[in-house]
C-alpha cells in the first residue's frame, strides 16, 4: 500500500528562498535567496547541512543565480552568462565556463560516478558545449538551431547519451559522448 506524502519535519528560515536543491537523499541542501530577501540575495548560494542545522559554506556571485546542480563531488552554479564549477568538499572554484545568454539557467549534468559530463549552451547560438571533467578538453556538439531566449528546450544525460529536448516541437535528438554524430529524432 502506498501512503500519501506527509510532512516529516520543517525548518523555518528567515526571508524568502528562491531555490532549494537537495544532494540526492542527503542532509545537504543548496539554498538560493530571493530578490526580496535582504539577508540572502539571489546572488548568494548557501550550502546548508540540515543535520548540523548550519551553513557549510556561502558563495557570492556578481550576478543572480539562475540554476544550481549538485553532485557528490561538485557544485554547478549557473548565472546569466557564466557557469561556475566548485569542489563540493573544499568549496574551491574548479572552473568558470562562459555561455551564451542563459536566462533560464539551462544546464545538464551527468550523475554517473565514473565521469562528469556537463552540457550547456555555447556562446554561439545553435551549439551546445559538452565538457568532460575526467578527460582533457571540451567536446563541441552541433545541435539543431534553437532559441535560448525562449527557454523551450532542456538537456539531459542518460548514461552516456546526451539529449536535447525541445518541448515546443516535440523533438528529441541524441548525441553519444563517444560518437558525436547526429542521430535521427527518436520521438516526433
N, C-alpha and C positions, 0 to 999 in steps of 0.2 A: 504494500500500500504506500502510495506517495503522499507525503504530508505537504500541505501548502507552506510557503515560506513564512517564517515568523521572525520577529526581531529578537536576537540573542542578547545584544548589548548595543549601546550607543555612546558616542563621545560628543560633547558639546564644545565646539571650538569658537573662539572669538571671531566675529566678522564673517563675511561670505567666502565661500570656496567655489572656484570655477571648475576645477577638475580634481578628481581623486582617482589614482591609478594604483592597483594592488599588484605587488610582485607575486605572481602565481597565487598560491593559497597560504601566504605567509603573513606575518605581522608587520611587514614593511610596506609603507604607503608613500606615494608621491602626491603632494598636495600643492595646488596652484591657487593662489588667491584671486580675487576678482578686482575689477576697477573700482568698486565701491568699498573695498576693504583698505583702510589706511595703514594697518599693520602688515598686511600681506598683499602686495600688489600683484597684478597679473604677470609681472616680470620677475617674480621670485618663486623659486621651487624649494619646497621643504620636503626632505626625506625624513619620514616620521616612523619611529619604532613604536607600535601600539602596545607591545608587551612592556616596554620601559616607560611608556607614556611621555616620550620626549623626542625632540628632533635629533636626528643623527647628523644632519648637515643642512645648510641653506645655501642655495646657489642663486646668484642675482645676475640678471641679463639686462642689456640696454634696450631690448625690445620685449613686447609681450610674448608670452609662451602660447603657442598655438596647439601643441600636442606633446605628449610625453610617452615614451615606451620604456618598459623595464625588462631587463633580462637578469639572470642570476649573476652576470659579470659586468653588465653595462647599464648606463642610464643614457637614453637618447632624448634630447630636448630639441623640439622643432620650434624655431622662431620664424618670422615672416620670410626672411631670405637666407637663413643660416640654420644648420643643424649642428648641435654640439653633442659629442660623444664623451662620456665620462666613465671612469672605472668605478664600479659600484662599491668596492671595498675601501678605496682610498679617496674617492671623490675628486681625483685629478683628471683634468681635461686630457683626453687622448687624441681628439681630432675635432676640427671645425670644417664643415662642408658648406660651400656656397651653393645655393639653389636659385631657381627662378622664383618669381613672386608666388609664395605658397601660403596664401591667406587662410586656407583650410587645414594647414598642418599635415599634409598628406605625406606619409612615410610608411614603409613596410619593413619589418624586422623578422628574420628567421629565428626560431626558438630552438633549433637543433643545437645540441651541446658540442658537436664536432666543429661547427663553423658558425661565424656570424656574418650573415648577408644583410645588407642594408640597401633598400631601394628608395629613391627619392627623385623628384622632378629635377632635371638638368636645367642649367641656365638657358639653354637653347630650347625653345618651345617645341614640343613634339618628341622629346627624347627623355629617356629615363636613365639615370646613372645607377649602377649596382656596384656596391663596394663590398669586397670580401676581406674581412679583417684577419683571416687566417692565411691568406696568400697575399703576395705583394701586388700592388697596382689595383686599378679600377677596371671593371668591365663595363663597357658602354653599349647599351642595347638601344636600337632604334625602334620606337613603337609607332603605332598609328598616331596621326596628328590628333591632339586633344587640346582643349582649352582649360588650362589650370584654373583660371579665374571663375569658371562655372562650378567647379568642385563636383563634377558629376562622375568622377572616377575614383577608384581606390586601388591600392596594391595589396597583394597578399602572397605569402610564401606557403607552399605545401610541399614539404620535404625540400627537394632542390629545384622544384618548378616554381617559377615566378609568374604571376598572372596580373594583368591589368584588367580591371573590371570597369566598364563604362555602363552605368545603370541606365542612362538615358537611351542608349542604343541597344541595350540587352546584348552586349558584345563581350566576350571573354577571349583574350589571346594569351598564349603561354610562351614562356621562354625558359629553356633549361639552362641552368648555370654552366653546364658542361658543353652545351651546344647552343650558341647564341642565335640560331636561325629562327626565323619567324615560323610559327605553326598556325595552321588554319583555325579560325574560330571554332570552339567546341560547342558553344551554345548560341543560338540566334533567335 
